[in-house]
Amino acid sequence: MEKIREQLQVRKERAVLVGVVLKKNEGRKGDNLAELAALAETAGATVVDRFIQKMVRPTPGTYIGSGKAEMLRDRIVHFNADVAIFDNDLSPGQIRELEKILNAKVLDRSELILDIFATRAQTRQAKLQVELAQLQYTYPRLARMWSHLDTVTGAAGAGAAGATGGIGTRGTGEKQLEIDRRLVSKRITELKRELVEIDDRKKREIASRKDMFKICLVGYTNAGKSTLMNALTDAGVFVEDRLFATLDTRTRKWTIETGDDVLLSDTVGFVNHLPHHLVASFKATLEETTNADLLLHVVDASSENLFEQMASVKAVLQQIGCGRKETLVLLNKADVIRSQAMVESAQTIHPEAICISARTGMNLDIVAKRVLALYRGKEIHVRVEGSAGDGRLQSFLRSHGRIVREEYTDSNVLLEAQLTADEFTALKKLAPGAVEVMED
């Protein structure tokens, strides 16, 4: 059995996809295993068969029941498959029982996503985050997923095996499970410590941008966020037509209009039932989202699961505390829309949504105008009158604000400018009593 689970990755393996459709979900439209197939192919597997079982409720022992498990075994043998991938989260006991019956490796949805993240991680931060998520997923499963839990016997143990212990290992010995758990627990502690340091650096980095208007791209994986990032900022972010093409946040300056610069960040894509360990591990990466002034929710308008994907993104945003943040919906891939009716329904629910194509540049000018309006709507219109010789005051307004009126009278200068809330606070400290807020 241990040979089956020596390698958790599914690269270059033949996979049978397994899904359970509960009775309460029977009326749901769409291919129940379409997303799982995309995930499996992203991980490098070749999908050779799909096995869907309708049930009232899952079976505790094998999830799909022993009879269906034997049918699944026959399919695995027929298609010469190496792995069965379940579109559900399985318990450790269920995985072990299924592997006994199937004589093949069994992965659940969370394990598959973790494997994809492991192959996509490029930076040290991403690698640490993925490793932490994998270990946190594995830790409670050690007792039931592995069969190498024999006692490591000391020199006082019985038979020839006891002679392998040597000085310092005399006694009743220690189970391999306990050794594994201690090592995993120690590594989890080390990873958390390193990620806390990264998180602190990230917070300091974000705090240094407090005077800038911050926008974050969020959305389902493969919705086109990185393509949009490149179209708006020439960022050169890696783009690939696969799920989770990038895991690292990239932040670039976006000049919406001359004199109006904002910061635009691209984030890791979300997916349905994203493992909570990953959300927790990627806290530092998602820090850009929690500190953004505006979210651009990029939606794949060509997807048949448009509404389900939007709901999944909203669920993750709620989970990280961004559910109430101001959001502008962008219906991307409008040049390849399959269902105009579905897009019109989305626009009915989100009347402010904009149909765009990041690939062709369609309506990106409209996005810029809408973002500029939202950006300026958060600005404060001020009127400042001071000495024409006060270079410090004028320098502050010209470097931080957007001058909308300038008038010189004798030795005085009158300036009207648009400022952010933070800039307005700094200006009041610089010129107390000289600042007047104008009504637009």
C-alpha positions in Angstrom: 0.0 0.0 0.0 2.8 2.5 0.8 4.0 2.2 -2.8 0.7 3.5 -4.0 1.0 6.7 -2.1 4.8 7.3 -2.4 4.1 10.1 -4.8 1.0 12.4 -4.4 1.5 14.3 -7.7 -0.5 13.2 -10.7 1.9 14.3 -13.4 1.9 11.9 -16.5 -0.7 9.7 -14.9 -3.9 8.3 -16.3 -6.8 9.4 -14.2 -10.4 8.4 -13.6 -12.5 11.3 -12.3 -15.1 10.4 -9.7 -18.0 12.6 -8.7 -21.0 12.2 -6.3 -24.2 14.0 -7.2 -26.3 14.4 -4.2 -30.1 14.2 -4.7 -30.5 17.8 -3.6 -28.1 18.9 -6.4 -29.5 16.8 -9.3 -31.2 19.7 -11.0 -27.9 21.7 -11.3 -26.9 22.4 -14.9 -23.5 21.9 -16.4 -20.9 19.2 -16.5 -20.4 18.1 -12.9 -16.7 17.1 -13.5 -15.7 19.8 -16.0 -13.7 21.8 -13.5 -12.1 18.7 -11.9 -11.0 17.7 -15.4 -9.4 21.1 -15.9 -7.7 20.8 -12.6 -6.4 17.3 -13.4 -5.1 18.3 -16.8 -3.4 21.4 -15.2 -1.7 19.0 -12.8 -0.4 17.0 -15.9 -2.7 14.0 -15.7 -4.6 12.4 -18.7 -8.3 12.0 -18.0 -9.3 8.6 -19.4 -12.8 8.2 -17.8 -15.4 9.8 -15.7 -17.5 8.0 -13.0 -20.5 9.8 -11.6 -22.6 8.3 -8.8 -26.0 9.7 -7.7 -26.7 9.3 -4.0 -28.9 10.6 -1.3 -25.9 11.0 1.0 -22.2 9.7 1.0 -21.4 6.4 2.5 -19.1 6.8 5.6 -16.7 3.9 4.8 -15.9 4.5 1.1 -17.9 7.6 0.2 -19.5 5.9 -2.8 -20.3 2.6 -1.3 -18.5 -0.7 -1.5 -20.5 -1.9 -4.6 -19.8 1.2 -6.6 -16.2 1.1 -5.4 -15.8 -2.4 -7.0 -17.4 -1.0 -10.2 -14.9 1.8 -10.1 -12.1 -0.7 -9.7 -13.2 -2.5 -12.9 -13.2 0.9 -14.8 -9.7 1.6 -13.5 -8.5 -1.8 -14.7 -10.2 -1.4 -18.1 -8.7 2.0 -18.8 -5.3 1.1 -17.2 -5.6 4.1 -14.9 -3.1 5.0 -12.2 -5.2 7.3 -10.0 -8.8 8.0 -9.0 -9.5 11.6 -8.4 -12.6 12.5 -6.4 -14.4 15.8 -6.8 -15.0 15.8 -3.0 -13.0 16.0 0.1 -12.5 12.5 1.6 -11.6 11.4 5.1 -8.3 9.6 5.7 -10.2 6.4 6.4 -12.2 6.6 3.2 -9.0 7.1 1.2 -7.4 4.1 2.7 -10.4 1.9 2.3 -10.8 3.0 -1.4 -7.1 2.3 -2.1 -7.5 -1.2 -0.7 -10.4 -1.9 -3.0 -9.2 -0.1 -6.1 -5.5 -1.0 -5.8 -4.8 2.4 -7.2 -3.9 5.8 -5.8 -6.8 7.9 -4.6 -6.7 11.7 -4.4 -9.4 14.1 -3.3 -10.1 17.6 -4.6 -8.0 19.4 -1.9 -5.0 17.2 -2.5 -5.2 17.8 -6.3 -5.3 21.6 -5.8 -2.4 21.5 -3.4 -0.4 19.5 -5.9 -1.1 22.1 -8.6 0.0 24.9 -6.3 3.2 23.0 -5.5 4.1 22.8 -9.2 3.2 26.5 -9.8 5.1 28.0 -6.8 8.1 29.9 -8.1 9.1 32.4 -5.3 10.3 31.4 -1.9 7.2 32.9 -0.3 4.9 30.9 -2.6 6.9 27.7 -1.9 6.7 28.2 1.8 3.0 28.9 1.7 2.3 25.8 -0.4 4.4 23.6 1.9 2.6 24.8 5.0 -0.8 24.1 3.4 0.3 20.6 2.4 1.7 19.8 5.9 -1.4 21.1 7.6 -3.6 19.0 5.3 -1.4 15.9 5.8 -0.9 16.1 9.6 -4.3 14.9 10.8 -4.2 12.2 8.1 -1.0 10.5 9.1 -2.6 7.8 11.2 -5.0 6.6 8.5 -3.2 7.2 5.2 0.0 5.3 5.8 0.8 1.8 6.7 4.5 2.1 7.7 3.6 2.7 11.4 5.6 -0.2 12.9 7.3 0.4 16.2 11.0 1.5 15.9 12.4 -1.0 18.5 15.4 -0.2 20.7 18.2 -2.5 21.6 16.1 -4.1 24.3 13.5 -5.1 21.8 12.8 -8.7 20.9 14.6 -10.6 18.1 17.2 -9.5 15.6 15.3 -6.3 14.9 16.1 -5.0 18.4 19.8 -5.2 17.6 19.5 -2.3 15.2 18.8 0.3 17.8 22.2 0.9 19.4 23.2 3.1 22.3 20.6 5.8 23.1 17.7 3.8 21.6 17.2 1.2 24.3 13.6 0.9 25.6 10.2 0.1 24.2 10.8 2.3 21.2 8.6 4.8 19.4 6.0 4.4 16.8 6.9 5.8 13.3 3.6 7.7 13.5 4.8 9.6 16.5 8.1 10.4 14.8 6.3 11.6 11.7 3.9 13.8 13.7 6.7 15.4 15.6 8.7 16.1 12.5 5.7 17.5 10.7 4.7 19.6 13.7 8.2 21.0 14.0 8.3 21.9 10.3 4.9 23.6 10.5 6.1 25.8 13.3 9.2 26.7 11.3 7.2 27.6 8.3 4.7 29.7 10.2 7.6 31.6 11.8 9.1 32.4 8.4 5.8 33.4 6.9 5.1 35.7 9.8 8.3 37.5 8.9 7.3 37.7 5.3 3.8 38.9 6.4 5.4 41.7 8.5 7.6 42.8 5.5 4.5 42.7 3.3 2.5 44.9 5.7 5.4 47.4 5.9 5.6 47.4 2.1 1.9 48.1 1.7 2.0 50.7 4.4 4.6 52.6 2.4 2.0 52.9 -0.4 -0.7 54.5 1.8 -0.7 57.7 -0.2 -1.5 55.8 -3.4 -5.0 54.6 -4.5 -4.7 50.8 -4.5 -6.7 48.6 -6.9 -6.7 44.8 -6.8 -7.7 42.3 -9.5 -9.6 39.4 -8.1 -11.5 36.6 -9.8 -11.8 32.9 -10.6 -8.6 31.2 -11.8 -8.1 31.6 -15.6 -10.6 34.5 -15.8 -8.0 36.6 -17.5 -6.6 38.7 -14.6 -3.0 38.6 -15.7 -3.9 39.4 -19.3 -5.8 42.4 -18.1 -2.9 43.4 -15.8 -0.6 43.3 -18.9 -3.0 45.3 -21.0 -3.4 48.1 -18.5 0.2 48.4 -17.2 2.6 46.5 -19.6 3.6 44.6 -16.5 4.8 41.5 -18.4 3.1 39.1 -16.0 3.3 35.5 -17.0 0.1 34.4 -18.8 -1.0 30.9 -19.7 -4.4 29.3 -20.6 -4.3 27.1 -17.5 -5.6 27.2 -14.0 -3.4 28.9 -11.4 -0.9 30.2 -14.0 0.6 32.5 -11.3 0.6 32.4 -7.5 2.5 35.5 -6.7 1.1 39.0 -6.4 2.5 41.6 -8.8 1.9 45.3 -8.2 2.5 47.9 -10.9 1.7 51.6 -11.4 -1.2 52.3 -13.7 -1.5 55.7 -15.3 -5.2 56.1 -15.8 -4.8 59.7 -17.1 -1.9 62.1 -17.1 -1.3 63.0 -13.5 -3.5 60.3 -12.1 -1.5 57.2 -11.1 -2.8 54.3 -9.1 -1.4 51.0 -8.0 -2.8 47.8 -9.6 -2.2 44.4 -8.1 -2.8 41.0 -9.7 -3.6 38.2 -7.2 -3.8 34.4 -7.1 -7.0 33.1 -8.7 -9.8 31.5 -6.7 -11.5 28.3 -7.3 -14.6 26.5 -6.1 -14.1 24.9 -2.7 -10.6 26.4 -2.3 -8.9 24.4 0.6 -9.0 26.6 3.7 -5.4 25.7 4.5 -4.4 27.4 1.2 -6.4 30.5 2.1 -4.7 30.7 5.5 -1.2 30.0 4.1 -1.6 32.7 1.4 -2.5 35.4 4.0 0.5 37.5 3.1 -0.3 37.2 -0.7 -3.9 38.2 -0.1 -2.8 41.2 2.0 -3.0 43.3 -1.2 -6.7 42.5 -1.4 -7.5 43.3 2.1 -5.8 46.7 1.8 -7.1 47.7 -1.6 -9.3 50.8 -2.0 -11.1 49.1 -5.0 -11.5 45.6 -6.3 -11.9 44.7 -9.9 -13.7 41.4 -10.1 -12.7 39.8 -13.4 -15.3 37.3 -14.6 -14.9 34.8 -17.4 -18.1 35.7 -19.3 -17.6 32.8 -21.7 -17.9 30.2 -19.0 -21.1 28.2 -18.6 -20.5 28.3 -14.8 -20.3 32.1 -14.7 -22.6 32.5 -11.7 -21.1 29.6 -9.7 -17.6 31.1 -10.3 -18.7 34.5 -9.2 -20.3 33.0 -6.0 -17.0 31.2 -5.3 -15.0 34.4 -5.5 -17.4 36.2 -3.2 -17.2 33.4 -0.7 -13.4 33.7 -0.5 -13.6 37.5 -0.3 -16.0 37.1 2.6 -13.6 34.6 4.2 -10.7 37.1 4.1 -12.8 40.0 5.3 -13.3 41.8 1.9 -17.0 41.1 1.4 -18.1 44.7 1.8 -15.2 46.3 -0.2 -16.1 48.5 -3.2 -16.1 46.2 -6.2 -16.4 46.8 -10.0 -17.4 43.7 -12.0 -15.6 43.2 -15.4 -17.2 40.6 -17.7 -14.0 39.5 -19.5 -13.7 37.4 -22.7 -16.7 39.2 -24.2 -15.2 38.5 -27.7 -15.8 34.8 -27.2 -19.1 34.8 -25.3 -21.1 31.6 -25.7 -24.4 32.7 -24.1 -25.5 36.3 -24.5 -28.5 35.6 -22.3 -26.3 34.6 -19.4 -24.2 37.7 -19.7 -27.4 39.9 -19.9 -28.5 38.1 -16.7 -25.2 39.0 -15.0 -25.6 42.6 -16.1 -29.1 42.7 -14.7 -27.8 41.5 -11.3 -24.7 43.8 -11.6 -25.9 46.9 -13.6 -22.5 48.6 -13.2 -20.7 45.6 -14.8 -18.6 46.3 -17.9 -18.2 43.8 -20.8 -14.5 43.8 -21.8 -11.9 41.7 -23.6 -8.5 42.0 -22.0 -7.0 40.1 -25.1 -8.3 42.6 -27.7 -8.5 45.7 -25.5 -12.3 46.0 -26.0 -13.9 48.6 -23.6 -10.7 49.0 -21.5 -11.0 52.8 -22.1 -14.5 52.6 -20.4 -12.9 50.7 -17.5 -10.3 53.5 -17.1 -12.9 56.2 -17.1 -15.0 54.3 -14.5 -12.0 53.7 -12.3 -11.0 57.3 -12.6 -14.5 58.5 -11.5 -14.3 56.2 -8.5 -10.8 57.3 -7.7 -11.7 61.0 -8.0 -14.9 60.5 -6.1 -12.8 59.5 -3.1 -10.7 62.7 -3.4 -11.2 65.9 -1.4 -11.4 69.2 -3.2 -9.5 71.8 -1.2 -8.7 75.5 -1.6 -5.5 76.8 -0.2 -4.3 80.4 0.0 -0.8 81.3 1.1 2.3 83.3 0.4 3.7 83.1 -3.1 7.0 82.6 -1.5 5.9 79.5 0.5 7.7 77.0 -1.7 7.1 74.1 0.7 3.3 74.4 0.5 3.2 74.7 -3.3 5.7 71.8 -3.7 3.5 69.6 -1.5 0.3 70.3 -3.5 2.1 69.9 -6.9 3.7 66.6 -5.9 0.8 65.0 -4.0 -2.4 66.6 -5.4 -4.0 67.3 -8.7 -4.1 71.1 -9.3 -7.4 72.2 -10.8 -7.0 76.0 -10.3 -4.1 78.4 -9.8 -4.3 82.1 -9.3 -1.7 84.7 -8.2 -2.7 88.0 -6.5 0.1 90.4 -5.4 2.3 88.3 -3.0 -0.3 85.6 -2.5 -1.2 82.4 -4.4 -4.5 80.7 -4.4 -4.5 77.0 -5.3 -7.4 74.5 -5.7 -6.5 70.8 -5.8 -7.8 67.3 -5.4 -6.3 65.3 -2.6 -6.7 61.9 -1.0 -7.9 61.7 2.6 -4.3 60.9 3.8 -2.9 63.8 1.8 -5.5 66.1 3.1 -4.5 65.2 6.7 -0.9 65.9 5.9 -1.8 69.2 4.3 -3.7 70.4 7.3 -0.6 69.7 9.5 1.6 71.6 7.0 -0.7 74.6 6.6 -3.1 74.8 9.6 -5.8 77.4 9.1 -5.1 77.9 5.4 -7.0 74.9 4.1 -10.6 75.1 3.0 -12.7 72.2 1.8 -14.7 73.0 -1.3 -18.1 71.6 -2.2 -18.1 70.0 -5.7 
